[in-house]
Amino acid sequence: MPSAFAVSSPARLWASFAGRFAHGGARARGRQLLGAAVLLLVVGVAQAGWRHFHPVQAEEGWSTGVYLDGIERVSALARDAEGGLLVSRELLDSKGVLLRLAPDGQLSEVQGGLSKPDGMVAFRGGVAFSQEQGDQPVLWRTAAGTRELFEGRSVEGLASDGRYLYAIEDRHDDGNLLRFDPERDVVEVLRRNLDEGEGVTVCPDGRLFYAEKGRGWVRQLSADGNDPKVLTDLKQPGFLLCDGEGLWVTEDATHQARVLLLDRRGQLHTVLSHLRSAQTLLETTPGHYLLAEQGRNRVLQLQRIATGS
């Protein structure tokens, strides 16, 4: 970070100026206080600008770049059965939409009238997606059309193990972790009283993890009900993905958000930093990912850098 921004906090600057001005005349103090206020304003604007425009940084061994730009409130990503990329715009009050990027590069709107579409996952030959705003149904889109799967309350994250669909509710101390069985058309509550549950994922080996944004942690679902914490002290953990690399976590913080990877050896990596409101991370092929960065209205691509022998 440039040294120009490694300054004392505005409160400390103000205290310093106040001490200097205490013994001056009234007119001099007025000029000095005005100058101090202007300086504090400049510092604040500079710090805000640095946080907003600081480029995303990738850990050694990874590279990143812009894949799609100008997608307002971009949030969820998923591949459909026809090879297209579905992208959600997380807008309120039935203004949310799903966009589809076709294999030929054409981008078009395929679903409208949604209220904060915020979770998406491939499911039973189609794509299931949630709506976070209020009491809204979880929907299932296939080539034949879109239909309701079950009613939800502020449902955000979705995951599937091939048989069940898992959903988590983004509610303060009142959220549930749900499991939907499409064969029996039944929704079961697996965990209650979650604080801003946002992310849920199922690993290839069947382990299930879920994140509580309000508590800053990720837990592993356990058969005995004593779900161990696997990561704590996170900055607003939102989306989870478990794949061959390990357990991925994206942070939904407005500034200084990260993409973290808890690898298979138990080591935690900051793969990306200096993000703004990171959302869905989608694996496209092994070692290649797409990331929705909502705070900058874009989709990034992330990939491992091949190393020579």
C-alpha positions in Angstrom: 0.0 0.0 0.0 1.5 3.5 -0.9 2.8 5.2 2.2 0.6 8.2 1.5 -2.3 6.2 2.8 -0.6 4.7 5.8 -1.7 7.6 7.9 -3.1 8.0 11.3 -6.9 7.7 11.7 -9.0 10.9 11.2 -9.7 10.9 15.0 -6.0 10.9 15.8 -5.3 13.6 13.2 -8.0 15.8 14.7 -6.7 15.3 18.2 -3.2 16.3 17.0 -4.5 19.5 15.3 -6.6 20.3 18.3 -3.6 20.1 20.6 -1.6 22.5 18.4 -4.5 25.0 18.1 -5.3 25.2 21.8 -3.0 28.1 22.5 -3.6 30.2 19.4 -5.9 33.2 18.8 -9.5 32.8 17.9 -9.1 33.9 14.3 -6.0 31.7 13.9 -7.7 28.8 15.5 -10.6 29.2 13.1 -8.3 29.1 10.1 -6.3 26.2 11.5 -9.5 24.2 12.3 -10.8 24.9 8.7 -7.5 23.7 7.3 -7.6 20.6 9.5 -11.2 19.8 8.4 -10.2 20.1 4.8 -7.2 17.8 5.3 -9.3 15.2 7.1 -11.8 15.3 4.2 -9.0 14.8 1.6 -7.6 11.9 3.6 -11.0 10.3 3.9 -11.7 10.7 0.2 -8.2 9.3 -0.6 -8.7 6.3 1.7 -12.2 5.6 0.2 -10.7 5.9 -3.3 -7.9 3.6 -2.5 -10.3 0.9 -1.2 -12.6 1.3 -4.2 -9.9 1.2 -7.0 -7.2 -0.9 -5.5 -6.7 -3.8 -8.0 -7.5 -7.3 -7.0 -4.5 -9.3 -6.0 -4.0 -13.0 -6.6 -1.8 -15.3 -4.5 1.3 -16.7 -6.1 0.3 -19.6 -8.4 -3.0 -18.0 -9.5 -4.0 -15.4 -12.1 -7.1 -13.4 -12.5 -8.8 -11.1 -15.0 -12.2 -9.7 -16.1 -14.5 -12.2 -17.8 -17.8 -10.1 -17.9 -18.2 -6.4 -17.0 -21.1 -4.1 -16.5 -23.5 -6.6 -14.9 -25.4 -4.6 -12.2 -25.7 -6.4 -8.8 -24.2 -9.6 -10.2 -24.6 -12.4 -7.7 -25.2 -16.0 -8.7 -23.5 -18.1 -11.4 -24.4 -21.6 -12.8 -23.9 -23.7 -15.9 -27.1 -25.0 -17.5 -27.5 -28.4 -19.3 -27.1 -26.7 -22.7 -23.7 -25.3 -21.8 -24.8 -21.7 -21.2 -23.8 -19.6 -18.2 -26.6 -18.3 -16.1 -25.9 -15.0 -14.2 -28.3 -13.4 -11.7 -28.8 -9.6 -11.1 -29.7 -9.4 -7.4 -32.3 -6.6 -7.6 -35.2 -6.1 -5.2 -39.0 -6.1 -5.6 -39.4 -8.3 -8.6 -36.8 -6.4 -10.6 -34.2 -9.2 -10.4 -33.4 -11.2 -13.5 -31.4 -14.1 -14.8 -29.2 -13.5 -17.8 -27.8 -16.3 -20.0 -24.4 -16.1 -21.7 -24.7 -18.6 -24.6 -21.7 -20.6 -25.8 -21.5 -18.2 -28.8 -21.0 -15.3 -26.5 -24.5 -13.8 -26.8 -26.0 -12.4 -23.5 -29.7 -12.3 -23.1 -32.4 -12.1 -20.3 -34.1 -15.5 -19.8 -36.0 -14.9 -16.5 -37.5 -11.8 -14.9 -39.8 -10.8 -12.1 -37.5 -12.1 -9.3 -36.8 -10.6 -5.9 -33.1 -10.8 -5.1 -32.1 -14.0 -7.0 -29.1 -14.9 -4.9 -28.3 -18.6 -5.1 -28.0 -21.0 -8.0 -26.9 -24.6 -8.5 -27.2 -27.3 -11.2 -30.0 -29.7 -10.1 -31.6 -32.7 -11.8 -30.9 -31.6 -15.4 -31.7 -28.0 -14.8 -30.8 -25.1 -12.5 -32.4 -24.3 -9.1 -32.3 -20.7 -7.9 -33.4 -18.9 -4.8 -34.9 -15.5 -4.0 -33.6 -13.8 -0.9 -36.2 -11.1 -0.4 -38.9 -12.3 2.0 -41.2 -15.3 1.5 -40.4 -16.4 -2.0 -40.3 -19.8 -3.7 -37.2 -21.7 -4.7 -37.5 -22.2 -8.5 -36.2 -24.8 -10.9 -35.4 -23.9 -14.5 -35.1 -26.5 -17.3 -35.4 -26.4 -21.1 -39.1 -27.1 -20.6 -39.6 -24.0 -18.4 -39.6 -22.8 -14.8 -41.5 -24.2 -11.9 -41.6 -23.9 -8.1 -39.9 -26.5 -5.9 -40.8 -25.2 -2.4 -41.6 -22.0 -0.5 -38.7 -20.4 1.3 -38.0 -17.5 3.7 -35.1 -15.4 2.6 -33.3 -18.3 1.0 -29.9 -17.5 -0.2 -27.3 -20.3 -0.7 -28.2 -23.6 -2.5 -26.2 -26.8 -2.9 -26.9 -30.3 -4.2 -25.4 -33.8 -3.7 -27.2 -35.1 -6.7 -30.2 -36.4 -4.8 -31.1 -33.6 -2.3 -31.2 -29.9 -2.7 -29.9 -28.0 0.3 -30.9 -24.4 1.1 -29.9 -21.9 3.8 -31.9 -18.9 5.0 -30.4 -15.4 5.4 -32.2 -14.3 8.6 -31.0 -12.8 11.9 -30.9 -15.6 14.5 -33.9 -17.2 12.9 -32.5 -18.9 9.8 -32.7 -22.6 8.9 -30.6 -25.0 7.0 -33.0 -27.0 4.9 -33.0 -30.2 2.8 -35.4 -30.7 0.0 -36.2 -34.2 -1.2 -37.7 -34.0 -4.7 -38.8 -37.6 -4.7 -41.1 -37.2 -1.7 -41.6 -33.4 -2.2 -40.6 -32.8 1.4 -38.5 -30.1 3.1 -36.7 -31.0 6.3 -35.1 -28.6 8.7 -31.5 -29.7 9.5 -30.4 -26.8 11.7 -32.3 -23.9 13.3 -31.6 -20.4 14.7 -28.8 -19.5 12.3 -27.5 -15.9 12.1 -27.5 -14.8 8.5 -26.9 -18.2 7.0 -25.6 -17.5 3.5 -23.4 -20.3 2.2 -23.9 -24.1 1.9 -21.9 -26.6 0.0 -21.5 -30.4 -0.4 -18.1 -31.9 -1.0 -17.4 -34.7 -3.4 -17.0 -37.1 -0.4 -20.4 -36.1 1.0 -19.3 -33.7 3.8 -21.6 -30.6 4.1 -20.4 -27.2 5.3 -22.5 -24.0 6.0 -21.6 -20.4 6.7 -23.2 -17.9 9.1 -22.3 -14.4 8.0 -23.5 -12.9 11.2 -21.1 -14.9 13.3 -18.2 -14.9 10.9 -17.7 -18.7 10.8 -18.0 -21.9 8.7 -19.2 -25.1 10.3 -19.3 -28.7 9.2 -22.6 -30.6 9.6 -22.2 -33.4 12.0 -24.5 -36.4 12.6 -24.4 -35.9 16.3 -25.6 -32.3 16.0 -22.3 -30.8 17.4 -21.2 -29.1 14.3 -17.5 -28.2 14.6 -16.3 -24.8 13.5 -13.7 -25.2 10.7 -13.1 -21.4 10.1 -13.7 -18.4 12.3 -13.1 -14.7 12.4 -14.1 -14.3 8.8 -15.2 -11.0 7.2 -18.9 -11.7 6.3 -18.5 -15.2 4.8 -21.1 -15.6 2.1 -20.6 -18.3 -0.6 -19.1 -21.7 -0.1 -17.7 -24.2 -2.6 -16.1 -27.6 -1.9 -14.2 -29.3 -4.8 -11.0 -31.1 -5.5 -9.0 -28.2 -4.3 -10.6 -28.0 -0.9 -13.1 -25.7 0.8 -13.6 -22.2 -0.8 -15.1 -19.2 1.0 -15.9 -15.8 -0.5 -16.4 -12.8 1.7 -19.3 -10.4 1.1 -17.6 -7.4 2.7 -18.0 -4.1 0.9 -14.2 -3.5 1.0 -11.1 -5.7 1.5 -13.1 -8.9 0.8 -11.2 -12.1 0.0 -11.5 -15.5 -1.6 -10.1 -18.1 0.8 -9.2 -21.7 0.2 -8.8 -24.3 3.0 -6.9 -26.9 1.1 -6.9 -30.6 1.5 -3.9 -30.4 3.9 -5.7 -28.0 6.2 -3.7 -24.9 5.1 -5.6 -21.7 4.6 -4.8 -19.6 1.5 -5.9 -16.1 0.5 -6.2 -16.7 -3.2 -7.7 -13.3 -4.0 -7.7 -10.1 -1.9 -8.9 -6.5 -2.3 -12.3 -7.5 -3.6 -15.6 -5.7 -3.1 -18.6 -7.9 -2.2 -17.4 -11.3 -3.6 -20.3 -13.6 -4.3 -20.5 -16.9 -6.2 -17.4 -18.9 -7.2 -18.1 -21.4 -10.0 -15.7 -24.1 -11.1 -15.8 -24.4 -14.8 -13.0 -26.9 -15.3 -10.4 -28.2 -12.8 -8.2 -25.2 -11.8 -10.5 -22.7 -13.6 -13.2 -20.6 -11.9 -15.5 -17.7 -12.4 -16.2 -15.2 -9.5 -19.0 -12.7 -9.3 -17.7 -9.5 -7.8 -20.9 -7.6 -7.0 -19.2 -4.5 -5.7 -17.7 -3.8 -9.1 -20.5 -5.2 -11.2 -18.4 -7.8 -13.0 -17.4 -11.4 -13.2 -13.8 -12.4 -12.8 -11.9 -15.4 -14.1 -9.5 -17.2 -11.8 -7.1 -19.9 -12.8 -4.1 -21.8 -11.6 -0.8 -20.9 -13.3 0.9 -23.8 -14.8 4.5 -24.3 -13.5 7.3 -25.9 -15.3 9.1 -29.0 -14.0 
